Amino acid sequence: MGNSYGGYLALKLLVDKPSAYAGAFSINGVADWTTMLTALDTSIFNVLFGGTVGDTNANHALYANASIYNNVSDLSNDKVILMHSDKDMTIPFRQSNGLATFMTQNNKPVELITMNGEDHVFKKPESFKTLCETTLKFVGKSGAVSCEIGQ
């Protein structure tokens, strides 16, 4: 489980070593670096690390290897939850939405939870409640702890 880059890492660990993990829970995570960097040419990876993408990029093979899409076929019944803010200005919602569509088309189990009206960092109390409830469900502890947010 992880948020932002940690969401990508959770997915990457699962697709690289599917027998070692039972699932992945990605929150506002990247699924494909090529489309991410192409869409956001001002991202820190492009600006500071020369991560620009294109047909002439020497790192094209590395970006392809880093893509979650390229390893989805190795998944079986692994539990994958993608939670993403629909107004995310850091990692576009289409990162998770596209991966969810791709996984569904390839008969891989996935659940996409859209955090309506949220940006990259959650602010609404109901979003934290949804995150809490989904986390407990993911780890098999639903009902064990209350996710009620105090006033």
C-alpha positions in Angstrom: 0.0 0.0 0.0 1.3 3.4 -0.8 0.4 7.0 -1.8 1.7 8.9 -4.8 5.1 7.4 -5.7 4.4 4.8 -3.0 1.3 3.9 -4.8 3.4 3.2 -7.9 5.9 1.1 -5.8 3.0 -1.0 -4.3 1.9 -1.8 -7.8 5.5 -2.4 -9.1 6.3 -4.8 -6.3 3.1 -6.8 -7.0 3.7 -7.1 -10.8 7.4 -7.8 -10.4 6.9 -10.5 -7.7 3.3 -11.6 -7.8 3.9 -14.7 -5.8 5.4 -12.7 -2.9 2.4 -10.4 -2.4 -1.3 -10.9 -2.1 -2.2 -7.6 -3.6 -1.5 -3.9 -3.9 -3.4 -0.7 -2.8 -2.3 2.3 -4.8 -3.5 5.8 -3.8 -3.0 8.5 -6.4 -0.2 6.4 -7.9 1.5 6.4 -11.3 0.8 3.4 -13.6 2.8 4.4 -16.6 5.8 6.8 -16.6 5.8 7.4 -20.3 2.3 8.8 -20.4 2.9 10.6 -17.0 6.0 12.4 -18.2 4.6 13.2 -21.6 1.5 14.8 -20.1 3.3 16.7 -17.4 6.5 18.1 -19.0 7.0 20.3 -15.9 7.2 17.3 -13.5 10.2 17.1 -11.2 11.4 14.0 -13.2 11.5 16.1 -16.4 12.9 19.3 -14.9 15.5 18.0 -12.5 16.4 14.6 -13.8 16.1 14.9 -17.6 13.3 12.4 -17.7 11.7 13.8 -20.8 10.2 11.1 -22.9 10.1 10.7 -26.7 11.1 8.5 -29.6 14.7 9.6 -29.2 14.9 9.1 -25.4 17.8 6.8 -24.4 15.8 5.7 -21.4 12.8 4.4 -23.4 13.5 0.8 -22.5 13.7 1.7 -18.8 10.4 3.5 -18.9 8.8 0.5 -20.6 10.2 -1.8 -17.9 8.9 0.6 -15.2 5.3 0.5 -16.6 2.8 -1.5 -14.6 0.9 -2.3 -17.8 3.7 -4.4 -19.2 3.6 -6.9 -16.3 -0.2 -7.2 -15.6 -0.3 -10.5 -17.4 1.7 -12.1 -14.6 -1.1 -11.4 -12.1 -3.6 -14.0 -11.2 -6.2 -13.4 -8.5 -4.2 -10.7 -6.7 -6.2 -8.0 -5.0 -5.6 -4.6 -6.6 -7.3 -1.4 -5.4 -6.7 1.8 -7.1 -7.9 4.9 -5.3 -7.5 8.2 -7.1 -8.6 11.8 -6.8 -10.5 13.0 -9.8 -9.1 16.5 -9.5 -5.5 15.4 -8.9 -3.2 18.1 -10.3 0.0 16.1 -9.5 -0.8 12.6 -10.9 -3.6 12.7 -13.4 -6.7 10.6 -12.6 -6.3 8.9 -16.0 -3.3 7.0 -14.6 -5.5 4.9 -12.3 -8.5 5.0 -14.6 -6.5 3.8 -17.6 -4.9 1.0 -15.6 -8.3 -0.1 -14.2 -9.7 -0.3 -17.7 -6.7 -2.2 -19.0 -6.8 -4.7 -16.1 -10.6 -5.3 -16.6 -10.1 -5.8 -20.3 -7.4 -8.4 -19.4 -9.6 -10.2 -16.9 -7.6 -9.1 -13.9 -9.3 -8.2 -10.6 -9.2 -4.5 -9.9 -11.3 -2.0 -7.9 -11.2 1.7 -8.8 -12.3 4.1 -6.1 -12.7 7.7 -7.3 -12.2 10.4 -4.7 -14.6 13.0 -6.0 -13.5 16.6 -5.8 -10.2 15.8 -4.2 -6.7 16.9 -5.3 -3.5 14.9 -4.7 -3.7 15.4 -0.9 -7.1 14.6 0.6 -8.8 17.3 2.6 -12.4 16.1 3.1 -13.3 14.2 6.2 -15.3 11.7 4.2 -12.3 11.0 2.1 -10.3 9.9 5.1 -13.2 7.7 6.2 -13.3 6.1 2.8 -9.5 5.6 2.9 -9.7 4.1 6.4 -12.6 1.7 5.5 -10.9 0.6 2.3 -7.6 0.0 4.0 -9.3 -2.2 6.7 -11.2 -4.1 4.0 -8.0 -4.5 2.0 -6.1 -6.1 5.0 -9.2 -8.2 6.1 -10.0 -6.2 9.2 -13.3 -4.6 8.3 -15.3 -3.8 11.4 -12.4 -4.4 13.7 -11.7 -0.6 14.1 -14.0 2.4 13.7 -13.3 4.8 10.9 -15.5 7.5 12.3 -14.0 11.0 12.1 -14.4 13.1 15.3 -16.0 16.5 15.0 
